[in-house]
Amino acid sequence: EVQLQESGPGLVKPSQSLSLTCSVTGYSITSNYWGWIRKFPGNKMEWMGYISYSGSTSYNPSLKSRISITRDTSKNQFFLQLNSVTTEDTATYYCARLEQLYLPFDYWGQGVMVTVSS
Amino acid sequence: DVQMTQSPYNLAASPGESVSINCKASKSISKYLAWYQQKPGKANKLLIYDGSTLQSGIPSRFSGSGSGTDFTLTIRSLEPEDFGLYYCQQHNEYPPTFGAGTKLELK
């Protein structure tokens, strides 16, 4: 069974970078698409971006200048980096799998809460 | 981006009852709508995609309908484990966008 687990710091200072890891077991990240989604306080959900089986990426235009998604295929992990964070980036961050590009996310991690505060 | 308007925001029901949650897209998304269940400490669960296709392993008391701009998730004969947060998401175009969520609570 595909399992995803997010990890990373729960507290980040404003203007710094947020870095999260998604560890995948039961399936290779060299297949399909692997994405990041976040849920803000108040429950609004936002798709942030994905990295494909080949390593290509696509990002939400609202974040394009601040976001980077990379991967380490030897560890079966992919990563989120969000630069120049503000308090508005406080959210629960989820990683998830897309079997195909225009399908929904079929496997999700449990999420990691990140607070941006000084 | 496609805006997704989900209603109601809160819904209270008792086990055994049936409930419906609605989702309206700001433009046609054909049939490409998904529904998720979210519960604290658990991974989000994909319930339905393509508007009405039940994801493998999801009980048949969950059903989806609609096309174009208007969609409905119906849960028949609520079980205690069905209470939680439900989201719709369009998967017709990028960026994928979500509704605001519906909290289904025990009456």
gemmi code that builds the backbone of each chain (N, CA, C; Angstrom):
import gemmi

chains = {
    "A": [
        ("GLU", (0.843, -1.191, 0.000), (0.000, 0.000, 0.000), (0.882, 1.247, 0.000)),
        ("VAL", (0.443, 2.232, -0.728), (1.175, 3.494, -0.786), (0.967, 4.255, 0.520)),
        ("GLN", (2.063, 4.681, 1.106), (1.985, 5.506, 2.316), (2.899, 6.705, 2.172)),
        ("LEU", (2.409, 7.855, 2.610), (3.182, 9.094, 2.559), (3.248, 9.686, 3.956)),
        ("GLN", (4.384, 10.273, 4.295), (4.570, 10.871, 5.603), (5.361, 12.160, 5.468)),
        ("GLU", (4.734, 13.251, 5.910), (5.405, 14.550, 5.885), (6.245, 14.729, 7.145)),
        ("SER", (7.329, 15.470, 7.006), (8.151, 15.809, 8.168), (8.825, 17.152, 7.920)),
        ("GLY", (9.144, 17.807, 9.041), (9.814, 19.099, 8.945), (9.532, 19.942, 10.160)),
        ("PRO", (10.160, 21.111, 10.228), (9.972, 21.987, 11.385), (8.546, 22.471, 11.510)),
        ("GLY", (8.072, 22.556, 12.741), (6.718, 23.036, 12.971), (6.652, 24.549, 13.110)),
        ("LEU", (7.811, 25.184, 13.234), (7.856, 26.633, 13.430), (8.941, 27.229, 12.533)),
        ("VAL", (8.554, 28.239, 11.785), (9.488, 28.924, 10.881), (9.335, 30.420, 11.115)),
        ("LYS", (10.457, 31.130, 11.082), (10.398, 32.590, 11.279), (10.043, 33.298, 9.966)),
        ("PRO", (9.339, 34.414, 10.070), (9.039, 35.201, 8.859), (10.314, 35.559, 8.108)),
        ("SER", (10.217, 35.559, 6.794), (11.268, 35.841, 5.817), (12.193, 34.650, 5.582)),
        ("GLN", (12.110, 33.617, 6.412), (12.952, 32.444, 6.210), (12.299, 31.474, 5.224)),
        ("SER", (12.956, 30.331, 5.018), (12.425, 29.321, 4.109), (11.807, 28.175, 4.885)),
        ("LEU", (10.728, 27.686, 4.354), (10.036, 26.516, 4.904), (10.492, 25.312, 4.084)),
        ("SER", (10.960, 24.271, 4.758), (11.419, 23.072, 4.051), (10.762, 21.836, 4.652)),
        ("LEU", (10.100, 21.070, 3.818), (9.410, 19.857, 4.255), (9.828, 18.673, 3.393)),
        ("THR", (9.749, 17.503, 3.996), (10.069, 16.248, 3.316), (8.835, 15.368, 3.293)),
        ("CYS", (8.617, 14.695, 2.171), (7.582, 13.669, 2.079), (8.266, 12.339, 1.792)),
        ("SER", (8.150, 11.418, 2.729), (8.737, 10.088, 2.570), (7.654, 9.134, 2.095)),
        ("VAL", (7.939, 8.435, 1.009), (6.953, 7.550, 0.388), (7.395, 6.101, 0.558)),
        ("THR", (6.491, 5.262, 0.987), (6.754, 3.823, 1.062), (5.683, 3.086, 0.282)),
        ("GLY", (6.052, 1.923, -0.228), (5.105, 1.087, -0.941), (4.954, 1.419, -2.415)),
        ("TYR", (5.664, 2.430, -2.890), (5.538, 2.827, -4.296), (6.720, 3.717, -4.648)),
        ("SER", (7.168, 3.630, -5.885), (8.320, 4.430, -6.310), (7.874, 5.793, -6.816)),
        ("ILE", (8.598, 6.833, -6.392), (8.276, 8.171, -6.881), (8.757, 8.390, -8.306)),
        ("THR", (9.401, 7.391, -8.900), (9.763, 7.484, -10.321), (8.577, 7.088, -11.202)),
        ("SER", (7.440, 6.851, -10.591), (6.191, 6.672, -11.319), (5.195, 7.715, -10.828)),
        ("ASN", (4.273, 8.100, -11.685), (3.170, 8.987, -11.328), (3.631, 10.419, -10.987)),
        ("TYR", (2.795, 11.116, -10.234), (3.017, 12.519, -9.898), (2.848, 12.692, -8.398)),
        ("TRP", (3.624, 13.598, -7.820), (3.670, 13.741, -6.365), (3.548, 15.217, -6.014)),
        ("GLY", (2.538, 15.520, -5.225), (2.206, 16.919, -5.031), (2.200, 17.375, -3.586)),
        ("TRP", (2.125, 18.694, -3.453), (1.960, 19.347, -2.152), (0.685, 20.183, -2.180)),
        ("ILE", (-0.057, 20.054, -1.099), (-1.298, 20.816, -0.913), (-1.263, 21.349, 0.508)),
        ("ARG", (-1.844, 22.511, 0.739), (-1.884, 23.018, 2.113), (-3.292, 23.445, 2.491)),
        ("LYS", (-3.558, 23.403, 3.805), (-4.851, 23.807, 4.355), (-4.602, 24.909, 5.367)),
        ("PHE", (-5.187, 26.045, 5.099), (-5.023, 27.205, 5.972), (-5.958, 27.117, 7.173)),
        ("PRO", (-5.667, 27.834, 8.240), (-6.647, 27.981, 9.323), (-7.949, 28.515, 8.738)),
        ("GLY", (-9.073, 27.915, 9.086), (-10.322, 28.298, 8.416), (-10.682, 27.327, 7.313)),
        ("ASN", (-9.760, 26.372, 7.046), (-10.055, 25.211, 6.189), (-9.892, 25.393, 4.692)),
        ("LYS", (-9.491, 26.566, 4.203), (-9.254, 26.708, 2.764), (-8.079, 25.822, 2.343)),
        ("MET", (-8.275, 25.098, 1.230), (-7.232, 24.207, 0.711), (-6.647, 24.815, -0.565)),
        ("GLU", (-5.318, 24.660, -0.746), (-4.641, 25.198, -1.915), (-3.643, 24.180, -2.454)),
        ("TRP", (-3.744, 23.881, -3.751), (-2.731, 23.050, -4.411), (-1.500, 23.900, -4.646)),
        ("MET", (-0.339, 23.374, -4.269), (0.889, 24.155, -4.375), (1.713, 23.783, -5.611)),
        ("GLY", (1.805, 22.491, -5.899), (2.595, 22.065, -7.044), (2.820, 20.576, -7.021)),
        ("TYR", (3.483, 20.090, -8.088), (3.828, 18.678, -8.134), (5.182, 18.482, -8.810)),
        ("ILE", (5.732, 17.272, -8.569), (6.908, 16.815, -9.314), (6.509, 15.506, -9.986)),
        ("SER", (6.891, 15.352, -11.212), (6.465, 14.179, -11.984), (7.463, 13.035, -11.839)),
        ("TYR", (7.092, 11.911, -12.414), (7.936, 10.714, -12.438), (9.304, 10.998, -13.067)),
        ("SER", (9.342, 11.962, -13.978), (10.595, 12.277, -14.679), (11.386, 13.391, -13.998)),
        ("GLY", (10.778, 14.007, -12.991), (11.438, 15.110, -12.300), (10.996, 16.489, -12.750)),
        ("SER", (10.107, 16.550, -13.731), (9.583, 17.859, -14.131), (8.624, 18.363, -13.062)),
        ("THR", (8.454, 19.678, -13.016), (7.634, 20.269, -11.973), (6.592, 21.216, -12.556)),
        ("SER", (5.539, 21.439, -11.773), (4.524, 22.425, -12.102), (4.087, 23.059, -10.799)),
        ("TYR", (3.930, 24.389, -10.815), (3.610, 25.099, -9.595), (2.362, 25.953, -9.773)),
        ("ASN", (1.693, 26.194, -8.655), (0.584, 27.126, -8.670), (1.143, 28.515, -8.984)),
        ("PRO", (0.574, 29.192, -9.972), (1.087, 30.524, -10.319), (1.114, 31.488, -9.135)),
        ("SER", (0.235, 31.279, -8.177), (0.208, 32.169, -7.004), (1.478, 32.040, -6.167)),
        ("LEU", (2.228, 30.967, -6.365), (3.426, 30.710, -5.561), (4.703, 30.661, -6.397)),
        ("LYS", (4.574, 30.818, -7.696), (5.626, 30.414, -8.625), (7.007, 30.969, -8.285)),
        ("SER", (7.067, 32.178, -7.754), (8.375, 32.769, -7.509), (9.004, 32.301, -6.205)),
        ("ARG", (8.230, 31.644, -5.356), (8.727, 31.278, -4.017), (8.907, 29.789, -3.801)),
        ("ILE", (8.373, 28.959, -4.676), (8.282, 27.524, -4.415), (9.274, 26.715, -5.253)),
        ("SER", (9.735, 25.641, -4.637), (10.559, 24.680, -5.357), (10.230, 23.284, -4.827)),
        ("ILE", (9.995, 22.352, -5.737), (9.785, 20.947, -5.361), (10.880, 20.120, -6.022)),
        ("THR", (11.579, 19.357, -5.213), (12.671, 18.514, -5.694), (12.484, 17.102, -5.153)),
        ("ARG", (13.405, 16.210, -5.493), (13.256, 14.829, -5.040), (14.611, 14.159, -4.876)),
        ("ASP", (14.606, 13.071, -4.123), (15.769, 12.183, -4.009), (15.237, 10.776, -4.275)),
        ("THR", (15.434, 10.294, -5.465), (14.872, 8.999, -5.826), (15.534, 7.854, -5.062)),
        ("SER", (16.779, 8.038, -4.633), (17.463, 6.971, -3.892), (16.830, 6.749, -2.524)),
        ("LYS", (16.220, 7.806, -1.983), (15.548, 7.697, -0.680), (14.032, 7.631, -0.833)),
        ("ASN", (13.541, 7.723, -2.055), (12.103, 7.744, -2.339), (11.404, 8.867, -1.558)),
        ("GLN", (12.016, 10.026, -1.618), (11.482, 11.212, -0.941), (11.372, 12.375, -1.922)),
        ("PHE", (10.413, 13.250, -1.671), (10.379, 14.515, -2.387), (10.193, 15.633, -1.378)),
        ("PHE", (10.528, 16.837, -1.815), (10.709, 17.936, -0.879), (9.971, 19.191, -1.347)),
        ("LEU", (9.582, 19.981, -0.372), (8.986, 21.293, -0.628), (9.869, 22.353, -0.004)),
        ("GLN", (10.195, 23.362, -0.776), (10.824, 24.548, -0.217), (9.995, 25.758, -0.612)),
        ("LEU", (9.629, 26.547, 0.392), (8.869, 27.770, 0.175), (9.663, 28.913, 0.794)),
        ("ASN", (10.053, 29.839, -0.031), (10.928, 30.926, 0.401), (10.146, 32.142, 0.878)),
        ("SER", (10.843, 32.970, 1.634), (10.308, 34.274, 2.060), (8.919, 34.138, 2.670)),
        ("VAL", (8.793, 33.248, 3.642), (7.471, 32.979, 4.214), (6.998, 34.156, 5.065)),
        ("THR", (5.682, 34.282, 5.146), (5.023, 35.243, 6.027), (4.034, 34.480, 6.899)),
        ("THR", (3.384, 35.214, 7.789), (2.396, 34.561, 8.663), (1.270, 33.941, 7.849)),
        ("GLU", (1.051, 34.441, 6.642), (-0.008, 33.889, 5.786), (0.320, 32.506, 5.235)),
        ("ASP", (1.546, 32.053, 5.439), (1.923, 30.690, 5.043), (1.702, 29.687, 6.163)),
        ("THR", (1.204, 30.147, 7.301), (0.841, 29.229, 8.373), (-0.277, 28.313, 7.890)),
        ("ALA", (-0.043, 27.012, 7.947), (-0.996, 26.058, 7.373), (-0.579, 24.644, 7.758)),
        ("THR", (-1.469, 23.704, 7.492), (-1.111, 22.294, 7.519), (-0.735, 21.896, 6.097)),
        ("TYR", (0.426, 21.289, 5.955), (0.956, 20.931, 4.638), (0.836, 19.431, 4.428)),
        ("TYR", (0.281, 19.062, 3.272), (0.074, 17.666, 2.918), (0.863, 17.323, 1.665)),
        ("CYS", (1.382, 16.096, 1.629), (1.877, 15.569, 0.355), (0.895, 14.494, -0.109)),
        ("ALA", (0.824, 14.294, -1.408), (-0.172, 13.385, -1.968), (0.281, 12.882, -3.328)),
        ("ARG", (-0.340, 11.808, -3.774), (-0.011, 11.226, -5.072), (-1.126, 11.472, -6.077)),
        ("LEU", (-0.724, 11.723, -7.303), (-1.634, 11.754, -8.444), (-1.265, 10.574, -9.339)),
        ("GLU", (-2.212, 9.677, -9.571), (-1.908, 8.560, -10.455), (-1.681, 9.055, -11.885)),
        ("GLN", (-2.523, 9.974, -12.299), (-2.355, 10.622, -13.599), (-2.617, 12.111, -13.411)),
        ("LEU", (-2.168, 12.896, -14.368), (-2.173, 14.341, -14.204), (-3.569, 14.930, -13.972)),
        ("TYR", (-4.570, 14.413, -14.602), (-5.917, 14.970, -14.494), (-6.841, 14.070, -13.689)),
        ("LEU", (-6.264, 13.330, -12.760), (-7.035, 12.606, -11.751), (-6.863, 13.308, -10.414)),
        ("PRO", (-7.721, 13.005, -9.444), (-7.529, 13.612, -8.125), (-6.426, 12.895, -7.345)),
        ("PHE", (-6.140, 13.397, -6.154), (-5.095, 12.845, -5.297), (-5.648, 11.599, -4.606)),
        ("ASP", (-5.044, 10.448, -4.880), (-5.620, 9.212, -4.342), (-4.966, 8.733, -3.045)),
        ("TYR", (-3.753, 9.165, -2.772), (-3.101, 8.837, -1.502), (-2.523, 10.114, -0.914)),
        ("TRP", (-2.744, 10.288, 0.390), (-2.313, 11.487, 1.096), (-1.508, 11.117, 2.333)),
        ("GLY", (-0.628, 12.030, 2.743), (-0.044, 11.942, 4.064), (-1.013, 12.505, 5.095)),
        ("GLN", (-0.643, 12.401, 6.354), (-1.511, 12.891, 7.431), (-1.402, 14.393, 7.627)),
        ("GLY", (-0.373, 14.992, 7.045), (-0.218, 16.434, 7.151), (0.705, 16.832, 8.285)),
        ("VAL", (1.379, 17.963, 8.102), (2.230, 18.519, 9.150), (1.882, 19.996, 9.287)),
        ("MET", (1.672, 20.401, 10.541), (1.301, 21.794, 10.766), (2.549, 22.652, 10.861)),
        ("VAL", (2.567, 23.740, 10.123), (3.688, 24.670, 10.147), (3.169, 26.053, 10.527)),
        ("THR", (3.753, 26.619, 11.541), (3.403, 27.970, 11.990), (4.538, 28.914, 11.627)),
        ("VAL", (4.185, 30.027, 11.021), (5.182, 31.064, 10.728), (5.005, 32.165, 11.758)),
        ("SER", (6.008, 32.309, 12.600), (5.927, 33.284, 13.682), (7.322, 33.615, 14.165)),
        ("SER", (7.494, 34.854, 14.608), (8.782, 35.264, 15.156), (8.879, 34.910, 16.634)),
    ],
    "B": [
        ("ASP", (-8.510, 30.840, -12.418), (-8.729, 29.587, -11.697), (-10.234, 29.336, -11.548)),
        ("VAL", (-10.613, 28.047, -11.501), (-12.005, 27.700, -11.290), (-12.346, 27.839, -9.805)),
        ("GLN", (-13.348, 28.628, -9.508), (-13.785, 28.792, -8.114), (-14.818, 27.721, -7.791)),
        ("MET", (-14.652, 27.081, -6.640), (-15.572, 26.038, -6.213), (-16.342, 26.530, -4.991)),
        ("THR", (-17.661, 26.570, -5.094), (-18.504, 27.031, -3.996), (-19.217, 25.820, -3.412)),
        ("GLN", (-18.891, 25.522, -2.163), (-19.417, 24.326, -1.507), (-20.416, 24.729, -0.451)),
        ("SER", (-21.501, 23.961, -0.331), (-22.514, 24.247, 0.688), (-23.175, 22.961, 1.149)),
        ("PRO", (-23.683, 22.913, 2.397), (-23.569, 23.966, 3.404), (-22.188, 23.958, 4.045)),
        ("TYR", (-21.874, 24.953, 4.826), (-20.597, 25.001, 5.536), (-20.602, 24.019, 6.708)),
        ("ASN", (-21.743, 23.935, 7.390), (-21.933, 22.995, 8.505), (-23.202, 22.197, 8.284)),
        ("LEU", (-23.170, 20.968, 8.752), (-24.315, 20.083, 8.584), (-24.366, 19.167, 9.793)),
        ("ALA", (-25.531, 19.102, 10.446), (-25.694, 18.234, 11.602), (-26.717, 17.155, 11.257)),
        ("ALA", (-26.380, 15.902, 11.553), (-27.268, 14.793, 11.232), (-27.055, 13.672, 12.236)),
        ("SER", (-27.964, 12.728, 12.227), (-27.907, 11.577, 13.129), (-27.566, 10.319, 12.345)),
        ("PRO", (-26.945, 9.341, 13.003), (-26.698, 8.063, 12.313), (-27.996, 7.504, 11.740)),
        ("GLY", (-27.896, 6.944, 10.539), (-29.072, 6.411, 9.867), (-29.719, 7.379, 8.900)),
        ("GLU", (-29.481, 8.676, 9.084), (-30.047, 9.670, 8.174), (-29.240, 9.734, 6.874)),
        ("SER", (-29.811, 10.403, 5.893), (-29.118, 10.688, 4.634), (-28.853, 12.179, 4.535)),
        ("VAL", (-27.702, 12.530, 3.969), (-27.348, 13.944, 3.814), (-26.802, 14.188, 2.411)),
        ("SER", (-26.875, 15.444, 2.002), (-26.307, 15.841, 0.711), (-25.458, 17.090, 0.881)),
        ("ILE", (-24.347, 17.121, 0.169), (-23.436, 18.269, 0.140), (-23.309, 18.702, -1.311)),
        ("ASN", (-23.349, 20.007, -1.527), (-23.338, 20.533, -2.883), (-22.041, 21.270, -3.207)),
        ("CYS", (-21.710, 21.253, -4.483), (-20.510, 21.940, -4.945), (-20.825, 22.562, -6.303)),
        ("LYS", (-20.519, 23.841, -6.434), (-20.806, 24.547, -7.685), (-19.510, 25.149, -8.220)),
        ("ALA", (-19.225, 24.872, -9.490), (-18.018, 25.403, -10.139), (-18.345, 26.709, -10.851)),
        ("SER", (-17.350, 27.596, -10.930), (-17.557, 28.903, -11.557), (-17.656, 28.811, -13.082)),
        ("LYS", (-17.250, 27.679, -13.644), (-17.456, 27.406, -15.060), (-17.538, 25.895, -15.229)),
        ("SER", (-17.917, 25.440, -16.403), (-18.088, 24.005, -16.600), (-16.783, 23.252, -16.404)),
        ("ILE", (-16.862, 22.182, -15.641), (-15.719, 21.291, -15.433), (-16.049, 19.888, -15.949)),
        ("SER", (-17.037, 19.818, -16.878), (-17.486, 18.529, -17.387), (-17.895, 17.630, -16.216)),
        ("LYS", (-17.325, 16.439, -16.134), (-17.666, 15.536, -15.023), (-16.575, 15.477, -13.955)),
        ("TYR", (-15.533, 16.276, -14.097), (-14.291, 16.080, -13.361), (-14.284, 16.718, -11.982)),
        ("LEU", (-15.041, 16.094, -11.084), (-15.115, 16.545, -9.705), (-14.847, 15.380, -8.779)),
        ("ALA", (-14.067, 15.644, -7.730), (-13.753, 14.646, -6.718), (-14.273, 15.095, -5.360)),
        ("TRP", (-14.511, 14.110, -4.517), (-14.920, 14.358, -3.125), (-13.957, 13.628, -2.196)),
        ("TYR", (-13.576, 14.315, -1.121), (-12.680, 13.754, -0.117), (-13.323, 13.835, 1.261)),
        ("GLN", (-12.910, 12.910, 2.123), (-13.247, 12.971, 3.543), (-11.952, 13.251, 4.299)),
        ("GLN", (-12.037, 14.152, 5.259), (-10.866, 14.511, 6.061), (-11.204, 14.356, 7.533)),
        ("LYS", (-10.333, 13.633, 8.267), (-10.527, 13.453, 9.707), (-9.205, 13.707, 10.406)),
        ("PRO", (-9.257, 14.292, 11.603), (-8.016, 14.638, 12.317), (-7.125, 13.420, 12.526)),
        ("GLY", (-5.836, 13.598, 12.237), (-4.867, 12.543, 12.475), (-4.887, 11.415, 11.464)),
        ("LYS", (-5.750, 11.533, 10.451), (-5.833, 10.486, 9.417), (-5.553, 11.084, 8.050)),
        ("ALA", (-5.078, 10.243, 7.151), (-4.879, 10.699, 5.785), (-6.228, 10.982, 5.129)),
        ("ASN", (-6.261, 12.033, 4.315), (-7.480, 12.323, 3.555), (-7.846, 11.129, 2.699)),
        ("LYS", (-9.162, 10.914, 2.587), (-9.641, 9.751, 1.857), (-10.371, 10.211, 0.603)),
        ("LEU", (-9.941, 9.730, -0.561), (-10.650, 10.012, -1.801), (-11.888, 9.126, -1.855)),
        ("LEU", (-13.052, 9.752, -1.989), (-14.315, 9.013, -2.000), (-14.811, 8.771, -3.412)),
        ("ILE", (-14.844, 9.816, -4.195), (-15.457, 9.797, -5.512), (-14.639, 10.668, -6.446)),
        ("TYR", (-14.507, 10.262, -7.709), (-13.879, 11.082, -8.727), (-14.691, 10.970, -10.017)),
        ("ASP", (-14.373, 11.822, -10.964), (-15.163, 11.893, -12.210), (-16.650, 12.074, -11.912)),
        ("GLY", (-16.929, 12.807, -10.853), (-18.303, 13.140, -10.516), (-19.086, 12.053, -9.817)),
        ("SER", (-18.937, 10.799, -10.280), (-19.791, 9.740, -9.736), (-19.108, 8.381, -9.595)),
        ("THR", (-17.813, 8.302, -9.892), (-17.099, 7.035, -9.790), (-16.592, 6.826, -8.374)),
        ("LEU", (-17.034, 5.727, -7.785), (-16.657, 5.408, -6.412), (-15.224, 4.884, -6.382)),
        ("GLN", (-14.388, 5.478, -5.544), (-13.023, 4.992, -5.386), (-13.051, 3.592, -4.768)),
        ("SER", (-12.100, 2.770, -5.153), (-12.010, 1.415, -4.638), (-12.000, 1.406, -3.108)),
        ("GLY", (-12.822, 0.524, -2.522), (-12.850, 0.378, -1.076), (-13.814, 1.305, -0.355)),
        ("ILE", (-14.446, 2.215, -1.079), (-15.392, 3.157, -0.456), (-16.780, 2.527, -0.442)),
        ("PRO", (-17.469, 2.587, 0.701), (-18.802, 1.956, 0.788), (-19.805, 2.569, -0.180)),
        ("SER", (-20.739, 1.752, -0.616), (-21.714, 2.186, -1.617), (-22.739, 3.177, -1.079)),
        ("ARG", (-22.742, 3.452, 0.231), (-23.646, 4.477, 0.763), (-23.217, 5.879, 0.329)),
        ("PHE", (-21.984, 5.992, -0.180), (-21.517, 7.249, -0.744), (-21.822, 7.258, -2.243)),
        ("SER", (-22.394, 8.366, -2.714), (-22.623, 8.489, -4.152), (-22.453, 9.934, -4.577)),
        ("GLY", (-22.073, 10.101, -5.822), (-21.894, 11.430, -6.376), (-22.683, 11.589, -7.651)),
        ("SER", (-23.135, 12.813, -7.891), (-23.888, 13.090, -9.110), (-23.555, 14.492, -9.592)),
        ("GLY", (-23.948, 14.751, -10.838), (-23.778, 16.088, -11.401), (-22.813, 16.117, -12.562)),
        ("SER", (-22.852, 17.221, -13.267), (-21.933, 17.486, -14.365), (-22.040, 18.968, -14.723)),
        ("GLY", (-21.051, 19.435, -15.448), (-21.049, 20.857, -15.810), (-20.575, 21.718, -14.661)),
        ("THR", (-21.511, 22.351, -13.982), (-21.142, 23.228, -12.864), (-21.707, 22.792, -11.519)),
        ("ASP", (-22.672, 21.890, -11.501), (-23.357, 21.549, -10.254), (-23.223, 20.076, -9.910)),
        ("PHE", (-22.771, 19.837, -8.685), (-22.467, 18.480, -8.229), (-22.989, 18.263, -6.815)),
        ("THR", (-23.266, 17.004, -6.497), (-23.780, 16.655, -5.174), (-23.130, 15.371, -4.679)),
        ("LEU", (-22.735, 15.387, -3.419), (-22.317, 14.172, -2.717), (-23.465, 13.786, -1.790)),
        ("THR", (-23.922, 12.544, -1.881), (-24.968, 12.042, -1.001), (-24.412, 10.888, -0.181)),
        ("ILE", (-24.695, 10.929, 1.098), (-24.327, 9.832, 1.993), (-25.625, 9.284, 2.555)),
        ("ARG", (-25.931, 8.038, 2.248), (-27.165, 7.402, 2.731), (-26.864, 6.634, 4.006)),
        ("SER", (-27.828, 6.613, 4.891), (-27.718, 5.819, 6.129), (-26.376, 6.062, 6.811)),
        ("LEU", (-26.209, 7.269, 7.311), (-24.955, 7.667, 7.952), (-24.510, 6.680, 9.015)),
        ("GLU", (-23.215, 6.373, 8.964), (-22.566, 5.568, 10.000), (-21.761, 6.505, 10.912)),
        ("PRO", (-21.481, 6.093, 12.137), (-20.731, 6.963, 13.061), (-19.383, 7.421, 12.494)),
        ("GLU", (-18.754, 6.579, 11.693), (-17.426, 6.936, 11.156), (-17.498, 7.943, 10.002)),
        ("ASP", (-18.709, 8.323, 9.570), (-18.848, 9.252, 8.444), (-18.732, 10.710, 8.866)),
        ("PHE", (-18.751, 10.972, 10.162), (-18.717, 12.368, 10.596), (-17.301, 12.918, 10.449)),
        ("GLY", (-17.204, 14.105, 9.887), (-15.902, 14.707, 9.614), (-16.053, 15.849, 8.637)),
        ("LEU", (-14.946, 16.164, 7.969), (-14.908, 17.293, 7.042), (-14.875, 16.743, 5.614)),
        ("TYR", (-15.682, 17.332, 4.730), (-15.754, 16.885, 3.352), (-15.395, 18.040, 2.414)),
        ("TYR", (-14.615, 17.716, 1.393), (-14.193, 18.701, 0.406), (-14.528, 18.220, -0.999)),
        ("CYS", (-14.885, 19.170, -1.858), (-14.910, 18.874, -3.291), (-13.655, 19.477, -3.921)),
        ("GLN", (-13.271, 18.934, -5.062), (-12.101, 19.432, -5.805), (-12.321, 19.173, -7.286)),
        ("GLN", (-12.102, 20.209, -8.096), (-12.210, 19.988, -9.542), (-10.873, 19.474, -10.057)),
        ("HIS", (-10.922, 18.452, -10.915), (-9.702, 17.914, -11.525), (-9.800, 17.976, -13.048)),
        ("ASN", (-10.466, 19.043, -13.519), (-10.608, 19.252, -14.957), (-9.457, 20.062, -15.540)),
        ("GLU", (-8.931, 20.988, -14.756), (-7.876, 21.840, -15.263), (-6.948, 22.286, -14.149)),
        ("TYR", (-5.776, 22.769, -14.541), (-4.801, 23.254, -13.565), (-4.892, 24.762, -13.423)),
        ("PRO", (-4.754, 25.285, -12.169), (-4.515, 24.527, -10.949), (-5.785, 23.859, -10.421)),
        ("PRO", (-5.659, 22.644, -9.854), (-6.808, 22.046, -9.201), (-7.252, 22.942, -8.048)),
        ("THR", (-8.562, 23.069, -7.866), (-9.073, 23.947, -6.821), (-10.114, 23.215, -5.988)),
        ("PHE", (-10.241, 23.652, -4.746), (-11.065, 22.980, -3.752), (-12.220, 23.860, -3.302)),
        ("GLY", (-13.282, 23.209, -2.843), (-14.326, 23.925, -2.133), (-13.857, 24.262, -0.726)),
        ("ALA", (-14.671, 25.013, -0.015), (-14.303, 25.514, 1.314), (-14.477, 24.480, 2.420)),
        ("GLY", (-15.091, 23.341, 2.084), (-15.270, 22.296, 3.074), (-16.642, 22.339, 3.720)),
        ("THR", (-17.141, 21.159, 4.085), (-18.404, 21.010, 4.828), (-18.118, 20.157, 6.045)),
        ("LYS", (-18.435, 20.683, 7.220), (-18.239, 19.928, 8.450), (-19.518, 19.173, 8.759)),
        ("LEU", (-19.454, 17.866, 8.710), (-20.594, 17.010, 9.022), (-20.468, 16.577, 10.478)),
        ("GLU", (-21.412, 17.042, 11.286), (-21.353, 16.800, 12.725), (-22.516, 15.951, 13.191)),
        ("LEU", (-22.289, 15.329, 14.331), (-23.316, 14.500, 14.948), (-24.361, 15.394, 15.603)),
        ("LYS", (-25.636, 15.145, 15.271), (-26.718, 15.946, 15.874), (-26.999, 15.459, 17.295)),
    ],
}
model = gemmi.Model(1)
for chain_id, residues in chains.items():
    chain = gemmi.Chain(chain_id)
    for i, (resn, *xyz) in enumerate(residues, 1):
        res = gemmi.Residue()
        res.name, res.seqid = resn, gemmi.SeqId(i, " ")
        for name, pos in zip(("N", "CA", "C"), xyz):
            atom = gemmi.Atom()
            atom.name, atom.element = name, gemmi.Element(name[0])
            atom.pos, atom.b_iso = gemmi.Position(*pos), 0.0
            res.add_atom(atom)
        chain.add_residue(res)
    model.add_chain(chain)
structure = gemmi.Structure()
structure.add_model(model)
structure.setup_entities()
